[in-house]
Structures are given as C-alpha cells and as structure tokens.
Amino acid sequence: MTVPDSTASVVRLGVPGDHEVTHRDVAANGARFHIAEMGDGPLVLLLHGFPQFWWTWRHQLPALAEAGFRAVAMDLRGVGGSDRTPRGYDPANLALDITGVVRSLGEPDAALVGHDLGGYLAWTAAVMRPKLVRRLAVSSMPHPRRWRSAMVADVRQSARSSHIWNFQRPWLPERRLTADDAALVGRMIRDWSGPRLPEDDAVEVYRRAMSIPSTAHCSIEPYRWMVRSLARPDGIQFNRRMKMPVRVPTLHLHGSLDPVMRTRSAAGSGQYVEAPYRWRLFDGLGHFPHEEDPVAFSTELINWLKDPEPDR
C-alpha cells in the first residue's frame, strides 16, 4: 500500500529527543503494515491499543534502542499507515498479522509488548505461535479468557467497558468517533488517564489519526467480534483455544487507577501462564502507564527483558 500524503503526515512522525526513526511498510498475512523502527539487537515488537497507533510507543522506542534492542512499533490492521482491509479483524487473524510481521522482519522470534487491544493480541499470539514469541509483556489488559469472564460476570467491569458495548451498534459509533475532528478520542484519552494528563499536542495527534478515512470503523471491528462472538461457535472455539497455557516469561503491567480495566479483572491472568510470571502495579497511573510515566514503564520493561532468569 502506498500511504497517501495526508495519512503519511499523521503517521510518519518522529520521536522525542535527537533520535531518528525509520518508517517503512512490510507485507504479512495478506496485508501491508506500517512500522516504525529503531536500534539493533533482539527484536521487541510493540503493539498499540485503542484509540491509538504506533506513536503511543514514542518514548519506549529510543529507550529500547539505547538498551541494545531492535525496537519496532507496528500499526495494527486498519490503523495508522497499515492496510484497511474489509475483513480480518478477529483476534486469531490479527495475531497472525503480528507473527507474520516478525517473520517479515527476518527474525526467528520477538518479545511482544502489547497495550490494551495490542495486549489482548499479544496474549493470543503467544498461544497460537509460541515458537515466534520469546517473551511477553502486557499492559492494561487481562488474558482473553479472564477478559471474557470479567465482561460477562463482573457488573463493575462491564460498566467500565461501556464503550465496548456501545461499539456493537452499526455505524453510529464510527460517526461519534470522528465527529468534531474526533473530539471523542481526546475525551477518552484524557478520561482514561490518571492524574498525569496527556499533553494537548499528543491528544491532537491521536484525534488526527482517528480522522483518517475508515480508521474508526476498522478500530471498532475487533471489539465487535469480541462481543458478538461470545455465544457463536467461532468465539467459543477461540475461547477453548486460549485454554492453552502461555509458556514464555510474562510481564504483566497495570495502572492502579485504570478506569477502563479493573485491577481485579487483570490480576489473576497468571493462572494461564506456565512460565515465570511477574505482576507489576503502577501506583497512581491510569490506562496508559507507558505514556503517563514513560521512564518508570521503560525501566521496568527493559530490566525485565535483560533479566536472564525472570522470577515468578
């Protein structure tokens, strides 16, 4: 896919400080994906959540590169500079996008770092393609089976995830997301953050990215599948498949003030990990700990990635 100039001006951004980031497209799983890349060394693949794109990892890219890693942040299918395909937004296919990118980058495996939806897909990829996942780090998202049970059985979690239920209506959610230059995106990011609110310029970037044609629809589609498939055969089959344990070292990160995902919902995901599992709760942070306190987040992540024997 050739990225139009209007899209490129939004997604091919730089990172803070005197650092150069390389932008390019790679082919995987029948589509093309935009990536931002820095550094050399073992691959660390960064997966964004909703309502963001690769730029959410702008602080971690240079930190990882300086620590001796090949840091790559990709735009998920339908977002940023990646292809907006008419279908393929179920988690199994999105996970194959991720592992396909690992192969396209010429690497034998990767440490996956996922936030929000990216975390959901990182959990999924670690189960579906374990040989391609060296380590797993997830922020602000429980294991998919834990997510499912919390959404169905926990009234408080269901209420906090009201935006996901609202996404189930046709067309109206897309219109609301893009109305008034995607003002709703700005409210979501501010409301979901802790006391350390994002800068206005950063919020503006996310609003512009969501305003790229078809992005709102593609961003919502994974959540539509996650809810509408709860009682369908494909959803039940996916849930059964996710019973397979994660067998790579796992770091689970969460903000204590996350208004979207309860700590209680995320905690306990370690029951699905048959490998060293480390839980880290960031006091005073909300749904975006990697942006709210990038130094603390990056330090925790890098120390864990460099630890040859991460303890349980």
RABEL-V464997 format. One line per field, one symbol per residue. phi: phi as a letter, one per 30 degrees, with the letter a starting at -180 (. if undefined). psi: psi as a letter, one per 40 degrees, with the letter a starting at -180 (. if undefined). burial: b if it has 9 or more other ideal C-beta (glycine too) atoms within 8 Angstrom, else e. A space follows every 50 residues. Layout:
BEGIN
phi = ???
psi = ???
burial = ???
END
This chain:
BEGIN
phi = .dddeddeddccccbdidbccccacbcahibcbdbcbbibkedbccbdcc cbbeddcdddeddddddjcdcbccddeibhcddcddajcdddddddeddd dedddicdaadcbbcheddeddedddddbddccdbbbbbiadeedddddd ddccdddeddceddddddddieeddddcdhhhddedddddddddddddde ddddddddddddeideddddeedddeddcecceddddddddddeddcbeb cccaddcddcbdeddddjdddcccaebbcbccdiccdbddcdbddddddd ddddddddbddd
psi = hhhidddddddgiaiiagihhhhiiihhfeihhhihiiiiahhhhhhiah gaadedfdddddddddefihhhhihiheibeiigieifeidddddddddd ddddefidiihhhihbddddddddddddgdeehdihhhhfhiiddddddd ddehddddddfdddddeeihdddddddeifffdddddddddeiadgiiid ddddddddddehheddddddddddddddedeidddddddddedhihfihh hhiihdehedhiddddieeeeehgihhhhhhhheibegddddgddddddd dddddehdghi.
burial = eebeeebbebbbeebeeebebebebbebeebbbbbbbbbeebbbbbbbbe bbbbbbbbbbbbbbbebebbbbbbbbbbbbbbbebeebbbbbbbbbbbbb bbbbbebebbbbbbbbbbbbbbbbbbbbbbebbebbbbbbbbbbbbbbbb beebeebbebbeebbebeeeeebbeebbeeebbbbbebbbebbbeeebee ebbbbbbbbbbbeebbbbbbbbbbbbbbbbeeeebbebbebbeeebebbb bbbbbbbbebbbbbbbbebbebbebbbbebebebbbbbbbbbbbebbbeb bbebbeeeeeee
END
